[in-house]
Amino acid sequence: MKRTPVSWLLAAGGFSALVGVILTWGRYGSLVTVSATASVTLWVMALVCVIWGRRVRENLDHNNIGMDRSQLNPTTAALWLVVAKASAWTGAIVGGWYVGMATFVLPKASSLAAAQNDLPGVVISAAAGVALAAAGIYLERGCTLPPPPDGEPA
C-alpha cells in the first residue's frame, strides 16, 4: 500500500469545505442543529488511532513484530493500517465540511440565534475532524516499515 499523500487529504478537505460553504450559505435554515456531541465519535477514533499508533511504533522500535503471542501480529498491523487510512480520509472530509460550515456560523453568531447555538458544535466538530485526520496519518506512518537494506531478505 502506498502512503496517503497529505496534499490529497488537504484537497479532499478543501473540496468538502467548499461544498459546506455553498450548502450552508444557501440552505442554513433547513439544516439540522449541530450539537457538541456530534463530534464524540471523531474524538474517540482519533484517540484510538493515537493509542494504536504508539503501540505499533513501540513494537517496531523494539523489533517486536511476529507471530508469537508476545509480539504484534503483522496482520493486525495491516488491519490497523486500513483503519488509519479510513480515519485520515474521514477526518479530512468531515473536518472540511465543518470548516465550511464555520464560515457562515462564525460571522453570524452575534446576530443569529441559531448560529450562536451551532457555534460550539461546529467548532468542536471541525477540530475533531482535523484531529482524526492527523491521528490517522500518525497511525498510518507508524504501520509502514522501511524497506530492508540491500542484500537482506524481505
N, C-alpha and C positions, 0 to 999 in steps of 0.2 A: 504494500500500500504506500502511496505517496503521501507526504505531509500536506496538510491543508494549508494553502497559502493564506497568510493573514490579509493580503490585499483582496482576495476573493471574499473573505468574510466582511471586510470593510465595504466592498462593493455591494454585497447582499444586504448588509445593514443600511447602507445608503439608499438602495432601492426601496427597501422596506420603509425607511423613514420618509421617502418621497411619497409612497402610497399612503402612509399615515398622515402626512401633511395634507394631501389632496382630499382624503376622505374626512379628516377631522374638520378642516376649514369649510368643507362643503356640506357636511351632514352631522355636525356635532350634536344637534338637538335630537337626532334619532339614535345616537349611540348609547349604550348602557353605561351606568356609573362604574367607575374604576375604583375599587376599594384597595386598601393597602394589603389585604390578604391575597390579592390576585397574584402576588409575586412569591408566595411561600414555596411553591414547588420549584421555582427557578433558584431560590436561595438554597434549598435543600440539595438540589442536584449540583449546584456549584460547590457546596461543602463536600459532598460525596466525591466529586472529581478531584478536589484538592487532597482529601484524605487518601484516596487511592493513588493519586499521583505521587504523594510522599512515600507510600508503601512500595510502589513499584520502583521508584528511584533508590530507596534503601536496599531493596533486593538486588538491583542491578549493581549498585556500588559495592556490595559485598559478594558479588558473583554468586548469588543465591537463587538462580533460575534452574529449574529442572523438574524431574518427575517425583522426587522424594516428597513426603508429606511436609517436611520442614521447609521446603523450597516453594517458590512461586511457580506454578504451572505455566508453561508458555501459552497454552490455550486460554487460560484465564487472562493473561496479559493481552492476548489478541482480542478477547471479548471486551476488555476494558478500553482497548483502542477504538473499537466500534462505538462504544458509549461516548468516548471522548470526541470523536468526530461529530456524532449526532448532537452532543451538547454544545459544541462550538458553533455549529450551524444554527441550532435552535436559539441560542443566546444572541447571535448576530441578528437574526430575523426578528425575534420578539423585542429585543432591545431597540432595534431600529424603528420598529412600529411605535413604541412608546416615546422615543425621542421625537419622532414626527408629531405625535400627539401633543407632546410638551410644547411644541412651537405655537400651538393655539392656547393651551391651558395656562402657561406661564404669563403671557401678557394680559389675558382676560380674567385672571384670578381676582384682581382687585375690583372688577366691575360686574362680574357674572357669578352668581352663587353656585351654579352647577360646576363651573370651572374651579372655583375655590374648593369645593368638595372633592373634586377629582385630583387636585394638585398633589396631595401626598401619595396617592396610589400610582399616579403616572410617574412621578419622580422615583419612587422606590422600585417600581417595575422596570423602568429604564435602567436604573443602576443594577438591578438583578440580572437583566439580560446581558449587560456588558460584563458583569462578574461571571456569569455562566460561560460566555464565550471565552473569556480569559482562562477560566478554570479548565475548560475543555481543551484549549491549546496546551496548557500546562500538563494535563494528563496525557495528551497525545504525544508530546515531546518526550515525556518520561517513558512511554511504552515502546519507543523506537530504539533499536540497538544500532550502534555504529557498525559498519561493515568490518569483517575481520581483516587484520593486516595481510598483506600479500604473502602467500605461501602457507597460510593456516587454513584448515578446513572450516567450512561454514557451520 
